[in-house]
């Protein structure tokens, strides 16, 4: 899982994404909170993405670290699930890719996202 750490989006990891990824039958791993090791952070990120079966990327707020990790995943040929709250957060080069959009004004947005993410993970090549 690649996403910003700052709240409010950072808090979605435990409340939404971790449950959704586990619902898909996978183990959720988030760099910074789930990877505790010495050495270069970038090496740990690279190894984590390389070991991942699929990468879930929260694109809302256009976080440069998320985009960088997404680029690494694409370089490695890893399937990705893109999740923006609006279309402007999807980089131009990826606008052809299916994404799960959510609307914070919808009172059930978290529940809907928790149900959609496993579907997209399961359908990833």
C-alpha positions as CSV (number, residue, x, y, z in Angstrom):
1,X,0.0,0.0,0.0
2,X,1.4,3.4,-1.0
3,X,-0.3,6.5,0.4
4,X,0.4,9.7,2.3
5,X,1.0,9.4,6.1
6,X,-0.6,12.8,7.0
7,X,-4.2,12.8,8.2
8,X,-6.9,12.7,7.1
9,X,-5.8,10.3,4.3
10,X,-3.2,8.6,6.5
11,X,-5.9,7.5,8.8
12,X,-7.7,5.6,6.0
13,X,-5.1,2.9,6.1
14,X,-6.3,1.1,9.2
15,X,-10.0,2.1,8.9
16,X,-10.4,1.2,5.2
17,X,-7.5,-0.1,3.2
18,X,-6.0,-2.7,5.5
19,X,-9.4,-4.3,5.9
20,X,-10.1,-4.1,2.1
21,X,-6.7,-5.7,1.2
22,X,-7.2,-8.5,3.8
23,X,-10.7,-9.0,2.4
24,X,-9.0,-9.8,-0.9
25,X,-7.0,-12.5,0.8
26,X,-3.7,-10.6,1.0
27,X,-1.6,-9.1,3.7
28,X,-1.5,-5.3,3.8
29,X,2.0,-3.8,4.2
30,X,2.6,-0.1,4.4
31,X,6.2,1.3,4.3
32,X,7.1,3.3,7.3
33,X,4.7,1.6,9.7
34,X,5.0,-2.1,8.7
35,X,8.6,-2.1,7.6
36,X,11.1,-1.8,10.5
37,X,14.7,-2.3,9.4
38,X,18.0,-0.5,9.3
39,X,19.5,0.7,6.0
40,X,18.3,2.9,3.2
41,X,14.6,3.5,3.1
42,X,14.5,3.5,-0.7
43,X,16.0,-0.1,-0.7
44,X,13.3,-1.2,1.7
45,X,10.6,0.4,-0.5
46,X,12.1,-1.2,-3.6
47,X,12.2,-4.6,-1.9
48,X,8.7,-4.2,-0.6
49,X,7.3,-3.3,-4.0
50,X,9.3,-6.0,-5.7
51,X,7.8,-8.6,-3.3
52,X,4.3,-7.3,-3.6
53,X,1.7,-9.1,-5.7
54,X,-0.2,-5.9,-6.3
55,X,0.2,-2.3,-5.3
56,X,-2.7,-0.2,-4.0
57,X,-2.0,3.5,-4.5
58,X,-4.0,6.3,-2.8
59,X,-3.5,9.2,-5.2
60,X,-5.5,11.8,-3.5
61,X,-3.4,15.0,-2.7
62,X,-0.9,14.1,-5.5
63,X,1.8,13.1,-3.0
64,X,5.2,12.9,-4.7
65,X,6.3,9.8,-2.7
66,X,3.2,7.9,-3.8
67,X,3.8,8.8,-7.4
68,X,7.5,7.8,-7.1
69,X,6.5,4.4,-5.6
70,X,3.9,4.0,-8.3
71,X,6.6,4.5,-10.9
72,X,8.7,1.9,-9.3
73,X,5.8,-0.5,-9.4
74,X,5.3,0.1,-13.1
75,X,9.0,-0.3,-13.8
76,X,8.7,-3.7,-12.1
77,X,5.6,-4.6,-14.1
78,X,3.5,-4.9,-10.9
79,X,-0.3,-4.5,-11.2
80,X,-1.7,-1.5,-9.4
81,X,-5.0,-0.4,-8.1
82,X,-5.4,3.4,-8.4
83,X,-7.6,5.2,-5.8
84,X,-8.2,8.9,-6.2
85,X,-11.0,11.0,-4.7
86,X,-11.0,13.0,-8.0
87,X,-9.9,12.6,-11.5
88,X,-7.3,15.5,-11.3
89,X,-5.2,13.3,-9.0
90,X,-4.6,10.7,-11.7
91,X,-1.4,11.5,-13.7
92,X,-2.0,12.1,-17.4
93,X,0.0,9.0,-18.3
94,X,-2.3,6.8,-16.2
95,X,-5.7,8.3,-17.1
96,X,-6.3,5.3,-19.4
97,X,-6.1,3.0,-16.3
98,X,-9.1,2.0,-14.3
99,X,-9.3,3.7,-11.0
100,X,-11.6,3.6,-8.0
101,X,-12.9,7.1,-7.4
102,X,-14.6,7.9,-4.1
103,X,-16.6,10.9,-2.9
104,X,-16.1,12.1,0.6
105,X,-19.6,13.7,0.5
106,X,-21.1,10.3,0.3
107,X,-21.8,9.1,3.9
108,X,-21.0,5.5,2.8
109,X,-17.8,6.2,0.9
110,X,-15.6,4.2,3.2
111,X,-17.8,1.2,3.1
112,X,-18.0,1.3,-0.7
113,X,-14.3,1.6,-1.0
114,X,-13.7,-1.3,1.4
115,X,-15.9,-3.4,-1.0
116,X,-14.5,-2.1,-4.3
117,X,-10.8,-2.5,-3.5
118,X,-10.9,-6.3,-3.1
119,X,-12.7,-6.6,-6.4
120,X,-10.0,-4.6,-8.2
121,X,-7.2,-6.5,-6.5
122,X,-8.8,-9.8,-7.5
123,X,-9.1,-8.7,-11.1
124,X,-5.5,-7.4,-11.4
125,X,-3.4,-9.5,-13.7
